């Protein structure tokens, strides 16, 4: 049974790894949202549903492109967890 210090270390590392994996996908969504907001401001089109489809498409595309990297990071992290146990 791991001690409290080891448990805190594992939870902290898990959260940091989750942020590292999710940040490129979220950043792509933020960038596309910003671009679409600028286009909406310039063209005076204020349809709220216009932002969802491009964001979803870009975020899914980025996730698909980064899938090998994501899997590699998760396998390395799982290996490190098993090594620490």
Backbone as a chain_set.jsonl record, in Angstrom:
{"seq": "XXXXXXXXXXXXXXXXXXXXXXXXXXXXXXXXXXXXXXXXXXXXXXXXXXXXXXXXXXXXXXXXXXXXXXXXXXXXXXXXXXXXX", "coords": {"N": [[0.84, -1.17, 0.0], [0.704, 2.153, -0.972], [2.319, 5.002, 0.525], [1.163, 8.142, 1.999], [2.627, 10.29, 0.915], [3.609, 9.242, -1.487], [1.212, 8.748, -2.776], [0.186, 11.356, -3.081], [2.164, 12.379, -4.767], [1.763, 10.739, -7.037], [-0.877, 11.453, -7.786], [-0.53, 14.167, -8.338], [1.318, 14.059, -10.48], [-0.292, 12.676, -12.309], [-2.363, 14.521, -12.824], [-0.869, 16.622, -13.957], [0.086, 15.351, -16.251], [-2.339, 14.86, -17.56], [-3.083, 17.488, -18.144], [-1.007, 18.19, -19.882], [-1.561, 16.507, -22.033], [-4.132, 17.297, -22.824], [-3.91, 20.018, -23.397], [-2.93, 20.861, -26.081], [-5.146, 20.254, -27.701], [-7.21, 21.732, -26.541], [-6.115, 24.282, -26.879], [-6.2, 24.543, -29.66], [-8.971, 24.677, -30.025], [-9.502, 27.089, -28.706], [-8.089, 28.931, -30.293], [-9.391, 28.666, -32.795], [-11.961, 29.449, -31.986], [-11.447, 32.131, -31.339], [-10.707, 33.148, -33.853], [-13.097, 32.752, -35.284], [-14.786, 34.373, -33.789], [-13.718, 36.9, -34.346], [-14.219, 37.013, -37.111], [-17.023, 36.955, -37.02], [-17.507, 39.358, -35.72], [-16.561, 41.203, -37.59], [-18.198, 40.711, -39.801], [-20.7, 41.04, -38.77], [-22.324, 38.88, -38.182], [-24.079, 37.125, -35.913], [-24.628, 34.507, -35.081], [-24.888, 31.946, -32.808], [-24.563, 29.232, -33.137], [-22.761, 28.971, -35.15], [-20.155, 28.835, -34.25], [-19.729, 26.342, -33.071], [-19.532, 24.022, -34.808], [-17.118, 24.38, -36.468], [-15.226, 24.467, -34.343], [-15.521, 21.931, -33.15], [-14.823, 20.268, -35.309], [-12.128, 21.039, -35.766], [-10.955, 20.449, -33.267], [-11.365, 17.677, -33.073], [-9.884, 16.894, -35.292], [-7.284, 17.73, -34.553], [-6.932, 16.105, -32.306], [-6.964, 13.604, -33.574], [-4.69, 13.804, -35.181], [-2.709, 14.076, -33.248], [-2.876, 11.68, -31.932], [-0.979, 9.417, -31.976], [1.14, 10.543, -30.459], [-0.179, 11.096, -28.052], [-0.89, 8.516, -27.195], [1.668, 7.437, -26.886], [2.67, 9.065, -24.783], [0.889, 8.31, -22.74], [1.442, 5.564, -22.472], [4.125, 5.657, -21.658], [3.774, 7.01, -19.23], [2.133, 5.204, -17.83], [3.9, 3.049, -17.642], [5.825, 4.219, -15.984], [4.274, 4.556, -13.677], [3.759, 1.876, -12.981], [6.343, 1.088, -12.483], [6.939, 2.549, -10.2], [5.278, 1.394, -8.336]], "CA": [[0.0, 0.0, 0.0], [1.551, 3.347, -1.031], [2.151, 5.965, 1.604], [0.478, 9.38, 1.619], [3.501, 11.095, 0.064], [3.63, 8.629, -2.812], [-0.113, 8.962, -3.363], [0.128, 12.759, -3.502], [3.055, 12.485, -5.92], [1.117, 10.098, -8.183], [-2.027, 12.268, -8.196], [0.006, 15.396, -8.937], [1.86, 13.716, -11.798], [-1.407, 12.317, -13.187], [-3.018, 15.759, -13.236], [0.041, 17.332, -14.87], [0.087, 14.623, -17.529], [-3.628, 15.119, -18.205], [-3.023, 18.849, -18.683], [-0.107, 18.165, -21.049], [-2.218, 15.826, -23.148], [-5.324, 18.029, -23.257], [-3.659, 21.416, -23.746], [-2.919, 21.187, -27.516], [-6.5, 20.163, -28.241], [-7.935, 22.891, -26.045], [-5.552, 25.477, -27.507], [-6.752, 24.618, -31.011], [-10.344, 25.149, -29.888], [-9.477, 28.509, -28.341], [-7.642, 29.7, -31.467], [-10.489, 28.676, -33.771], [-13.018, 30.279, -31.416], [-11.041, 33.518, -31.479], [-10.799, 33.499, -35.277], [-14.516, 32.824, -35.655], [-15.34, 35.563, -33.135], [-13.279, 38.065, -35.12], [-14.986, 37.005, -38.357], [-18.392, 37.326, -36.688], [-17.54, 40.791, -35.42], [-16.351, 41.961, -38.825], [-19.332, 40.537, -40.713], [-21.929, 41.267, -38.004], [-23.112, 37.647, -38.065], [-24.043, 36.78, -34.499], [-25.249, 33.199, -34.874], [-24.108, 31.212, -31.817], [-24.268, 27.868, -33.586], [-21.681, 29.019, -36.135], [-18.86, 28.554, -33.634], [-19.591, 24.977, -32.574], [-19.108, 23.038, -35.81], [-15.679, 24.468, -36.747], [-14.452, 24.091, -33.155], [-15.564, 20.474, -33.003], [-14.033, 19.674, -36.394], [-10.705, 21.286, -35.542], [-10.504, 19.732, -32.079], [-11.302, 16.249, -33.419], [-8.753, 16.734, -36.204], [-6.041, 17.833, -33.772], [-6.842, 14.885, -31.492], [-6.599, 12.49, -34.465], [-3.294, 13.995, -35.596], [-1.841, 13.881, -32.085], [-3.166, 10.4, -31.281], [0.227, 8.632, -31.656], [1.859, 11.201, -29.369], [-0.973, 10.914, -26.836], [-0.74, 7.118, -26.782], [3.043, 7.271, -26.411], [2.762, 9.688, -23.461], [0.138, 7.507, -21.778], [2.17, 4.313, -22.244], [5.285, 5.99, -20.829], [3.304, 7.339, -17.887], [1.684, 3.956, -17.187], [5.112, 2.325, -17.301], [6.424, 4.869, -14.81], [3.444, 4.234, -12.515], [4.008, 0.487, -12.589], [7.695, 1.001, -11.932], [6.906, 3.106, -8.848], [4.515, 0.532, -7.435]], "C": [[0.896, 1.248, 0.0], [1.282, 4.291, 0.133], [1.468, 7.228, 1.085], [1.323, 10.227, 0.68], [3.541, 10.548, -1.361], [2.3, 8.847, -3.518], [-0.256, 10.391, -3.866], [0.993, 12.977, -4.73], [2.398, 11.906, -7.166], [-0.073, 10.908, -8.694], [-1.553, 13.544, -8.882], [0.541, 15.118, -10.34], [0.754, 13.341, -12.786], [-2.128, 13.564, -13.686], [-2.152, 16.561, -14.205], [0.063, 16.656, -16.23], [-1.225, 14.835, -18.281], [-3.664, 16.511, -18.82], [-2.132, 18.89, -19.917], [-0.779, 17.532, -22.268], [-3.372, 16.656, -23.697], [-5.023, 19.423, -23.787], [-3.561, 21.694, -25.247], [-4.312, 21.17, -28.14], [-7.318, 21.366, -27.806], [-7.419, 24.18, -26.671], [-6.073, 25.643, -28.929], [-8.182, 25.125, -30.978], [-10.418, 26.629, -29.555], [-9.092, 29.369, -29.541], [-8.754, 29.781, -32.502], [-11.649, 29.526, -33.263], [-12.705, 31.764, -31.55], [-11.154, 33.987, -32.929], [-12.254, 33.662, -35.692], [-15.174, 34.046, -35.014], [-14.946, 36.835, -33.876], [-14.052, 38.148, -36.423], [-16.435, 37.417, -38.096], [-18.508, 38.817, -36.382], [-17.423, 41.63, -36.683], [-17.582, 41.885, -39.724], [-20.685, 40.774, -40.047], [-22.867, 40.065, -38.018], [-22.982, 37.181, -36.618], [-24.751, 35.458, -34.205], [-24.363, 32.383, -33.932], [-23.728, 29.812, -32.284], [-23.132, 27.829, -34.599], [-20.332, 28.634, -35.534], [-18.669, 27.08, -33.292], [-19.024, 24.007, -33.599], [-17.626, 23.177, -36.159], [-14.808, 24.081, -35.553], [-14.389, 22.581, -33.003], [-14.701, 19.809, -34.062], [-12.535, 19.844, -36.165], [-10.192, 20.493, -34.346], [-10.419, 18.229, -32.328], [-10.119, 15.987, -34.351], [-7.42, 16.779, -35.462], [-5.866, 16.586, -32.907], [-6.43, 13.694, -32.351], [-5.143, 12.592, -34.902], [-2.343, 13.686, -34.452], [-2.03, 12.537, -31.397], [-1.916, 9.55, -31.025], [1.027, 9.227, -30.494], [1.143, 10.988, -28.037], [-0.814, 9.489, -26.305], [0.661, 6.872, -26.237], [3.211, 7.861, -25.009], [2.063, 8.842, -22.401], [0.84, 6.195, -21.468], [3.397, 4.569, -21.372], [4.872, 6.286, -19.389], [2.831, 6.09, -17.138], [2.882, 3.105, -16.79], [5.791, 2.894, -16.076], [5.607, 4.565, -13.546], [3.691, 2.811, -12.033], [5.395, 0.308, -11.982], [7.716, 1.522, -10.485], [6.165, 2.221, -7.855], [5.381, -0.584, -7.006]], "O": [[1.754, 1.39, 0.872], [0.168, 4.366, 0.652], [1.225, 7.367, -0.114], [0.792, 10.822, -0.258], [3.509, 11.313, -2.325], [2.266, 9.102, -4.722], [-0.766, 10.613, -4.965], [0.591, 13.693, -5.646], [2.464, 12.509, -8.237], [-0.259, 11.036, -9.904], [-2.119, 13.953, -9.896], [0.249, 15.859, -11.278], [0.853, 13.654, -13.973], [-2.466, 13.645, -14.867], [-2.665, 17.121, -15.174], [0.058, 17.334, -17.258], [-1.223, 14.974, -19.504], [-4.217, 16.693, -19.904], [-2.467, 19.556, -20.897], [-0.58, 17.979, -23.398], [-3.569, 16.713, -24.911], [-5.814, 19.963, -24.559], [-4.086, 22.722, -25.674], [-4.615, 21.986, -29.01], [-8.038, 21.955, -28.612], [-8.206, 25.081, -26.964], [-6.356, 26.761, -29.359], [-8.567, 25.93, -31.826], [-11.286, 27.343, -30.055], [-9.697, 30.415, -29.78], [-9.029, 30.859, -33.031], [-12.259, 30.255, -34.044], [-13.593, 32.566, -31.839], [-11.637, 35.087, -33.199], [-12.596, 34.621, -36.384], [-16.028, 34.684, -35.631], [-15.76, 37.748, -34.016], [-14.499, 39.228, -36.809], [-17.011, 38.162, -38.888], [-19.495, 39.457, -36.745], [-18.103, 42.645, -36.83], [-17.967, 42.881, -40.337], [-21.716, 40.711, -40.717], [-24.08, 40.224, -37.881], [-21.88, 36.877, -36.16], [-25.406, 35.325, -33.171], [-23.193, 32.154, -34.241], [-22.7, 29.27, -31.877], [-22.595, 26.758, -34.878], [-19.455, 28.153, -36.251], [-17.531, 26.616, -33.231], [-18.115, 23.242, -33.279], [-16.919, 22.169, -36.15], [-13.771, 23.441, -35.725], [-13.321, 22.02, -32.756], [-13.935, 18.894, -33.759], [-11.763, 18.903, -36.35], [-9.103, 19.922, -34.407], [-9.495, 17.576, -31.845], [-9.431, 14.975, -34.215], [-6.534, 15.962, -35.714], [-4.755, 16.068, -32.793], [-5.638, 12.86, -31.912], [-4.443, 11.583, -34.983], [-1.284, 13.096, -34.666], [-1.399, 12.282, -30.372], [-1.796, 8.995, -29.933], [1.532, 8.492, -29.645], [1.782, 10.73, -27.017], [-0.626, 9.285, -25.106], [0.824, 6.176, -25.235], [3.821, 7.234, -24.142], [2.578, 8.673, -21.296], [0.837, 5.753, -20.319], [3.683, 3.797, -20.456], [5.539, 5.865, -18.444], [3.102, 5.94, -15.947], [2.884, 2.502, -15.717], [6.277, 2.15, -15.224], [6.173, 4.343, -12.476], [3.817, 2.563, -10.833], [5.597, -0.514, -11.088], [8.438, 0.984, -9.644], [6.412, 2.301, -6.651], [4.948, -1.442, -6.238]]}, "num_chains": 1, "name": "protein.A"}
